[in-house]
Amino acid sequence: MKAIKFDGALKFVDDAPVRRREGEALIQVLSAGICNTDLEIVKGYAGFHGILGHEFVGRVVESDDARLTGRRVVGEINVGCNECDLCSEGDSRHCRRRTVIGIKDRDGAFAEFISLPVRNLVSVPDALPDEAAVFAEPLAAACQILEQVSINSSSSVAIIGDGKLAQAVIRVIAQTGCKPTVIGKHEHKLELASSAGALCLQINGTIDDLAGLVDDLKKPDVVIEASGSPTGLPLALGLVKPRGIIVLKSTHHAETALALSQVVVNEVTIVGSRCGRLISAIELLASGKVDMSPLISAQLPLDEGLKAFEMAGSPDTMKVLLRVAR
């Protein structure tokens, strides 16, 4: 089968084996999205080698559960061992022996087919198009914030970043009735944020660029760091109010230099936030409460995956989708 692989270099191959793991479903990938984590893996993040990709929508073609065959699905990216204490408690996302599609010890979705356990699959409503369903995973990651931190219409929230994940976060936070302030670098991306109900501040680089704005900006209760940059967390620490909360969403290969004394002196809580539940995201998409279509910059066939990666790495680009099958 055709696939996009990383083995120290990014490659398009047409001879990758089709493998349905024992007890799992074989899924034909219909569409897949390139995210910042994929771009960071190519730089060395997570040390992963194999088929990339974890944002996808597909159709089940083989399964021990015949009811799933022919159904469109999205997939929870963390595959737990289904035996340990964490899996027994329903938290396979943190299973110590987990694999993660396209990120850790399991091939991903930038391929014609992918194998996943049935328990990882969530059905997609017939009326929801592939181009919307493919956003379920990043939108679920945004929804996870509301599972971890209390945010309501009276909360003061700032979001650092204006890229792909930040845009999903903006749309989820807006569901609470809160009007978040978004801090970013790119005018056209901030326009997208504004159209989703955010107030926007444009800066050029680091916390030094924000210094003149902080004096006029009420220090927020919650700062969500979704910039994908090593400078994001120091920026958040300089912005959040004393005893406030920083939600850290970014994953990147580079190390972050941090003055931890600010965390202690200002008694700041830092919350790591990762994957969320796909059902919540599918419900938001199916209801029409969240529309991710303005974020689609381009759709390319899998054969043009290398070009798609190049496009996705451009600061002027939002989401690039790979069209794999119909």
Secondary structure, 3 states (H helix, E strand, C coil): CCEEEECCCEEEECCCCCCCCCCEEEEEEEEEEECHHHHHHHHCHHHCCEECCCEEEEEEEECCCHHHCCCEEEECCEECCCCCHHHHCCCHHHCCCCEEECCEEECCCCECEEEEEHHHEEECCCCCCHHHHCCHHHHHHHHHHHHHCCCCCCCCEEEECCCHHHHHHHHHHHHHCCCCEEEECCHHHHHHHHHCCCEEEECCCCHHHHHHHHCCCCCCCEEEECCCCCCHHHHHHHHCCCCCEEEECCCCCCCCCCCCHHHHHCCCEEEECCCCCHHHHHHHHHHCCCCCHHHEEEEEEHHHHHHHHHHHCCCCCCEEEEECCC
